Amino acid sequence: MLAQAFLSALLLVGSGAHAHKGCGGQEVMRRNPGGRNIDSYAEYASELKRGREGRLDRRQATPTDEASGAESTDPSFECTGYSYAPWAALKANYPTIWETATILSTDTDAQTLFATINSSVAAKFPNIGPKGTNSGDFTGVTYDYGTDPDCWWTDHECTTPAADTGLAADITTVPEALTWGYGFDDGPNCSHNAFYDFLQDNGQKATMFYIGSNVADWPLQALRGYADGHQIAVHTWSHRYMTSFTNEEVFAELYYTRKLIKDILGVTPKYWRPPYGDVDNRVRFIAAALNLTNVVWTDDSEDWKEGVPADNVTAADVTANYQAVIDKAGNGTYTSSGPVVLTHELTNFTMSEAISQYAAIKAAFKYMVPIATAYNDTNPYEETNVTYPDFLTYTNQSSSSSSSSSSSSSASAGSAGLTASSGGSSAAASGSAAATTTSGASASTTSKAASSAGRIEAGVLGVAVGLGGAVAMLL
């Protein structure tokens, strides 16, 4: 009787799932209202190069025209609207940005692929349906929270599906000792030049989980991320709770984000991260059918909560969260593996905090590497002609480049470890995606961090950017 009562108590309605855990991508929905026409990434990259060369003394003159916005680290200029010709030509082939993705009626390729995947989902997981709302309200959801049959992360952070599902475990750590799995969610942020400059100056690559609608809004910023040698991964189309969606919506959220990254950057990612960590076996199965590996995290910096009144998280709290992970590096926690930490390219604060914490992380951990590199995956994209550095190559490259000087974002692909053979993608052929940078480190990490953080603070990023001028935000 007691056992039955205990099981009954675990079968709750709506109270067991923990909503709003990790990631606040809805905060970064700044829209690109359009503006001057830009035909190629090469045009934008040349402006970035001129801007970097003009900022070698880390002082910044006020931009005088719209074209100089790309050279700027002033968010009001970085986020000035523009029209990118390649995206304009493709827009009709995609769902409306920032709305839940569904398969377009004219997209027969997507329809055919989904039909195949959907029949398999129905056969494999007939009892798993959508949960709650896409804003994370799980009130009224009836679920066995005690046994967690769906391996629902939002319930109790389940990351290892039962063996009979045939699904791989989620990535939560990296397999290298004292190694920080380095990545950022919710990009590309239109105002990320100072942050990306800092990473570039330190020869640092990361896994960037890009929201499809942000790539559509800010394609040139997405191209910079790839050109700088970062690993680009999928963070869904509209950044909503994935387990709330129908099978078609789950498919479309992933399919169109992956497809857009291919169309704009020239590569098709093989990694993804669910917004808020919200994933279950049904969603995992659909993602796996699209050749996407699920990445969650061991530690949440909670940087995304800072400045959100309802969350009551201060900057000091976020700093303490970073420090808690750093402290583990000294107490033996990471002697055989390393953490994957949730951090964001989301607001002024999140990017500034990442810069401020960089030196302390580097001092405590032996290495900071992208997720693919940590797993020695030299092919994090479906394109076999594009390769990424494995762990040994990347770490040797990072240490040997410590005395190198920075180079512009138009350097050759091989210099950053990301290589593309001849006959590559259209983006690479056009001189956009395959161009990456030499890994140059600053002479003084501390001073570099201070100057870059100062440049970010000089502007107003994230939710602090108002609706004035050409910048708008959709909440």
Buried (B, 14 or more C-beta within 10 A) or exposed (E): EEEEEEEEEBEBEBEBBBBBBBBBBBBBBBBBBEEEEBEBBBBBBBBBBBBBEBBEEBEBEEBEEBBBBBBBBBBBBBBBBBBBEBBEEBEEBBBEBBEBBBBBEEBEEBEEBBEEBBEEBEEBBEEBEBBBBBEBBBEEBEBBBBEBBBBBBBBEBBBEBEEEBEBEEBBBBBBBBBBBBBBBBBBBBBBBBBBBBBBBBBBBBBBBBBBBBBBBBBBBBBBBBBBBBBBBBBBBBBBBBBBBBEBBBBBBBBBBBBBBBBBBBBBBBBBBBBBBBBBBBBBBBBBBBBEBBBBBBBBBBBBBBBBBEEBEBEBEBBBEBBEEBBEBBEEEBBEEBBBBBBBBBBBBBBBBBBBBBBBBBBEBBBBBBBBBBBBBBBEBBEBEBBBBBBBEBBBEBBEEBBEEEBBBBBBEBEBBBBBBEEEBBEBBBBBBBBBBBBBBBBEEBEEBBBBBBBBBEEBBBBBEBEEEEBBBBEE
